[in-house]
Amino acid sequence: MTNPEHHPLNERRETRAPRYWGESVKPTSGESYDWHTHDFGQLISAASGSMYVGTPGRVLLLSPAMALWIPPGVEHWMRYGANNEMLYVDVRQDEAETIGAACRIMAMTPLLSALIVGTMPDNGTSRANDHNDALHDLLRHELIAAPDVALSIAMPQDHRIRRVAEAALDDPGVIGSVGSWLADAPASRKTIERLFASETGMPPSRWLRHARLLHAISRLAAGEKVSSVALDMGYASSSAFSYMFRRTLGCSPSDFCA
């Protein structure tokens, strides 16, 4: 990503900084950034691969066919999956304030995708200012109108369950059962269930199922086959896995394949 000290949205210049500034990046597998903030908003789409973005209260998953919005000043961390190609669009602060103050995962559309590509510097140099302004206005409207997608999960804050939640998010595939997963938590099963319900809105079993689903999407986005992911998640067939997927998210696993 562009060095913040030389970022076009931060430079002092006689003419006003651009409203949207795009760049394409190819992070390495597992690359991560610790907690940080930006003075500008960030819109991110994945041409391939996936990434987790953590905020103080939630973890969001970006994958192909989706777009991620991070408002200015929101503390967050990032961790990339495999086979990544990301398009970053940094959004000037005054423009970002019109888009929204909360992190969102949005459904990608062909129009939204084309508008994001249109913010890349190489694609905008030959356009007149009025032309760019019109495209940026349309991009803002598309972002505001885009439907949200439930590819995020609430993270508990209580120290008695946060560690087991983080372990499940890192690799839910190694967890054999809910009981074995919660065995290391320094609290009774009844207390654990109460804390999960109050802090995430889900019982532990449902929270773990959602974490596994996010992990499966990350693997699909990295190029793994649906059949392989389904078997590793304990499903007897790809069709059973696809049925669960559709029932939970309303779409097919193939929608997230690289």
N, C-alpha and C positions, 0 to 999 in steps of 0.2 A: 504494500500500500504506500501511497505518497507520504514522504516525510512531513509531519505536521509543521515543521519550521518553514517549509517551502511550499505549503499547500496553497493552491490558487484561491481558496476561500478565506485564507488568513493573511495574504499578502496585502501590503499597503500599495495602493495604486490610484492613479488619477481617475480612471474609469472604475465603475462599480464592479465588484467581484461577480462572477457568473452565478445565476440562481442554482444551476445544476452542473456538476462537474463529474464526468464518468471516467472510469479506468477499469481495465481487465487485469485480473491477477490470477496466478496459478499457485496457490499455497501447497506446500508439501504435506503429505499425509501425517496427521497428528500435530501439525503446527498449531500453536495456541498463543493467546494474548491474555494476560492477567487483567484484573479489574482496571478499568479506565473509563474516561468520558471524552466527548468531543463538544466543541463549541458549535458545531454544525450537525444537521441530521444526516443519517446514512440510510440509503436504500440499497439492498443487496439482493441479487438474484443469482441462482446457480445454473450455469450452462450444463455442468456435470458435478457430481459429488454432493457433499452435504456439509453442514456445520451446525454445531450447537452454540447458542448464545444464551448466557446466563445473566439474569437480572437479580436484584436482591430477593424477589419473591417468586420468580418463575424461571424455567428453562424452556427455550424455544428451539425448534429444529427447522432449519432451512434445507429444502431439497429442490430438485428440478420441478418445474410447474408451479413454483411458489415464489413469493417475494417477501422480504423481511424489511420492516421499518423500525429504525432506532432513532428516537427524537434526540435533540441536543440535550446535553447535561445528564442523560440517563447512564448511571454506572452499569457497566456490563463487562463480561469476559467472553472470549471466543475460543472454540476448539474445532478444527477442521477434521473431516473424515478423509476418505481416500479418493483419488482420481478427480481432483478438484479443478474447476475453472469457474471463477466468480466474477460477476460484474458489480462493481461498487459505484454508486452514484451519491456523491456528497452534496448536501442540500444546504444552501445559505440559510442562516438562522431565521431571518424574517420570513422566508418562504416556508421553512420547516414548521413554524408556528401555525400555519394554516392547514397543515396536513394532519396533525394530531400529536398529543402529548403522551401517548402510551405505545409501547412496543407492540407490533402486530405481525402475524404471518398472514399473508393475503394470497388469494388464488391468482395465478398468472393467466393473462389472456394474450392472444396474438397482438392486439393493439398495445397493451402495456409493455410487452416484450420489445416491440419495435420502438416504442418511445424511449425505453431504457437504453437500447443500443444507440439511438439517436443522440444521446448525451455524451457519447465517447468523443474526445477531442477531434479525432481524425474524421468523424462523420459530420461535424458541424462547421468546419472551417470554411466551406464554400457557400454556406447559407447566409442570407442577409439577417441582420439583427431582428427585424420584424418576424421573419420566418422562425427563428429560434424561439422568440418570445411566444409565438402561437403554439409551437410544439410543447414548450414548458408549461403553458397554461393548460393544455390538454392533458399532459402528464399529471399535473396536480389534481385535476378533476378525476382522472382515472384512479389515482391512489385513494382519494377520499371515498370514491364509490365502490372500490374493490371489496368483495366479501371476505370476511375473516375465515381462516381454516384452523381447526382445532389441533394444531401440531405444537402444543406446549403443555407443560405440566407444572403444577404448583409445587414449590419446594418448601418442605417444613423448615421452620426456624429453630425449634426446640432442639438443643444439643443431644437429647436422648434418642432422637430418631433421625436427625439430619445426616449423621455419618452413614447409617445403613441406607438411607435414600440416595446419597451420593455414590455409594458402592454399587447400588442397583443400576443407577444411570450410567456408570462407567462400563459395566459388563453384566447385563441381566442374564445372559446366557449361562453363567456359571451357577446361578441360583437354582437349586433343585426343588425347593418348596418354600412356601411362605413361612412356615415354621422355622426352617433352617436359616432363612434370611434374617429373621427377627431375633434369632437366638442370642446374637451378640449385643443387642440393644440393652442398655443398663436400666431396664424398667420391666414391669410385669406386662404380660400380653394384653391385659385389660387396659392398662395405662397407654400402651403403644397404640391400640386401636382407637382410644379416645383422642390421643394427640393427632393421629393421622386425620381423623374425621374433622377435628376442629381447625387444623391448619391447612389441609389440602382439599377438604370437602369430599374425600374418598376414604373408604376402608383400605387397609394395607394391601389386600389382595387385588382390589381394583386399581390402586395406584401402581402396583408392580406390573399388572397387565398393560397399563398405558405406557409405562417406561419401556417394556419389551416391544411394544408396537413402534415407538419412536426409534428404538435401536434397529428394528427390522427395516424401517424406512431408510435409515442411514446406510444400511448394508445394500439395499436395493439400489440406492442412488450411486453407490460405489461400483455397481456393475455385477453384483452377485445375482444368480438365478433365483427366481421365485421359489422353485422346488427346493433348492438348497436352504434358503432362509426358513421356509416352512418346516422342513424336517428338523433343523436346529432349534426351532421354537417349540418342538414337541408335537406338531400336527402330523396326522397320519397321511395326509395328502395335501397337494397344492390347492385343491378345490375347497377343502375344509378351512384352510388358512385364508383363502380369498373370500369365503363367506363371512368369516369373522371380520376381515378387513373392511368389506363393504358395509357390514352392519354397524361398525364403529365409526368409520369415516365417510361412508357414502360414496366411495370410489374404489377402483381396483388397484391391487399392488403394482400392476404394470404401469400405472400412471406415474409411478415414482422411479421406474427403472431408468438407468442411464442410457 
